[in-house]
């Protein structure tokens, strides 16, 4: 996502949601984990905080290490204010 320009807190939040979706889908599909709404509230909070820290740390590292898309504007003829096409 960082390479395509989805960076910063928005990219980290999207990664957090993907991580939660993937984790719960795999646990429920394999029968390893219980359904999340059956967990005690304190375990749900710990799980969400842990995954949020993981997502935002991973996002910060990838934003630093992976260059984003080129942001230089393409010069176009006739697109400057005051110039005739």
N, C-alpha and C positions, 0 to 999 in steps of 0.2 A: 504494500500500500504506500510505503514511503517513496518508492521509486516512481509511482504514478501521481504523486502530489497530494495524497491523503496523509497529512502529517499533523503533528501536534496532538492536543488533547482529543480532537475529533477522531483522528486515526486510532489513538489508544483506546478510546471508548468503543469504537467499532470492533477493534481487536478483542476487547473484553467480551463483547457480546458473542463474537464468533467462538471464543474460547469456552464460554459457558455452554453454548449450543452444542459444540463438538463434544465436550466432556460429558454432559448429561445424556446425549444421544448414545455415545459409546457405552456408558455405564448401564443404561437401561436396556440397550440392545443385547448386551452380553449377559445381563442378569447379575452383574457384579454388585451394583449399588442399589440402594433403595430410592424410591421416588423422592425428589427434593422436598415436596410439601409434607412428607412424613418425617423429615428431620426435625430435631429440636431447633428452636429459633437461634440459640447461641451458636450451634454448628453451622447454620445457614449464614449467619453474620461472619463467622470466621472464614468460611469458604469464599464468600463474596469479597471480603477484604483481601484475602490472600491472592485471589485471581485478579483483583484490581491492581494491587501492587505489582504483580507479575506483568500485567498488560501495560501499565504506564512505564515501568522500568524498561521493558522490551521496546516500547514505542520510542522512548527517549534515546535508547542506544541505536536503534535503526535510523532514527532521524539524523543522528550525528554521523553514522557510518555510511549510509547509502545516500548518494547524491540524488536530489530531486530532479524533476523534469526541467529542461532548459526554459528559462523564463524571459529570454530576450525576445522583444517584439520583432516581427517580420516587417521590414519596410515595404510599404505598398504605395504604388503610385496613385496620387489623387486622394489619399486619405488624411492628409494634413489640413488642419483648419486654415482657411485663407488661401489655399492653393487651388488652382483649377485642375480638373481632371484631364 
